């Protein structure tokens, strides 16, 4: 019989994120086999995500999915059906109602002559500009008839997907004149020889993402525009995956999520891919209605890829990527799963000092605000964390689990289920039932019980839970199935085990 004096602590700091591309024996102890609706936190650990609520209780007029959403000043601009509207959270005001058969919108926001504007393109109608009060259709001589992408760069508007068949052509307006496409005034066209997927202005350059290549355009006008290839064998799958984050551009390529900076480095083809750990999940994204956004204060990229209009919202998938500094000092991308958010379009931007994270409904006409509330528009948030199967350096020795010491940070009262899973969850091994954990918010002042109080916080930062069971490998599972409580952070844990016999 093993003695208590043989008890050995095994501490684990939670970092590394979701890993799907390696065996359980090779996974770092702090990484995850499953990380659903938790986000890698830039302050360490894994945090259960916030919910989302309706930005406005009024549904957009029209039918079908929301086709576009963008922030302009203090207003939200949204599109559904043939309608383009604006609102501030208490009803929608019509801008136009004649954008017939519109597809999903691409927007760009810019400021000329101290006036902030947006330009929008939907792939069917002519593009437009809007400054908060005046809507102008870009329909002058030479204007593209049906662009799907518009981007402001060097005081020109650039358009792609123009005129139905010219998929490799880029059209740009005259400087400071969105509706002037006269070559003599500085407008023009560029043909890159590959189907253009999307555009992104970044610092002093315009990046051109094609199906099988990427180019960089520099210069200030037609007289000195220069195009340089970045890659001839890597392209972009979907324009709605392109985002600027952490001083770089991120996009979805055939081999996963990439950054432009790493892809541009000569010979660093493998380095450019930052999502190898979750590549098996991304295989579902290639044929989905992709949308993406960034949460700037969290250095976070969210990629959504609901399978179809018939997929239930709670079954809809996505990924969270966070650029964070690990305990070793290295900057790295950590990933997790999202399940239960189903946008058709999404965006993020500031209104005043507050960052708004918005998405448009896939199956309805509402605009929703992410990072708001503790449920998914009334539905519970299912969340699961599962650690790697830990062998403590010797998979041939049985370990008797005595206790789990869980280091957490609560943002309010919380409930979850804590379980130990033995021997890779082998059905032939007795798996003890999960233990229901409930931690209530403690008052700042008042009575307290010795050993369980915490000043000014929610519960104690260390939960000491006695456990039963034994196995050659042990995994820790924390889950929430029906909670609408505030988020909490799993910082790490310590397993107290006693070595048993060798197999």
Secondary structure, DSSP 8 states (H G I E B T S, - for coil): ---GGGEEEEEEE--S-B--SS-TTTS-TTSEEEEESEEE-TTSSEEE---EEES-SS--SSSSSEEEEEEETTEEEEEETTEEEEESSS-EEEEES--TT----EEEEEEETTEEEEEEE-SSS--EEE-SS-EEE--STT--SS-SEEEEETTEEEEESBTTTBTTEEEE-BTTBTT---GGGT-EEEE-SS-EEEEEEETTEEEEEESS-EEEEESSSTTT-EEEEEESS---S-GGG-EEETTEEEEEETTEEEEHHHHHSTT-TTTTB--GGGHHHHGGGTTSEEEEEEEGGGTEEEEEEE--TTS-GGG-EEEEEEEEE-TTS-EEEEEEEEES--EEEEEEEEETTEEEEEEEESSSS-EEEES-SSSBTTB---EEEEE--B-TT-TTEEEEEEEEEEEEEESS-EEEEEEEEEGGG-TTS-----EEEEE----SSS---TTT--TTSSS-SEEEEE---EESSEEEEEEESS--S--EEEEEEEEEEEEEEE-
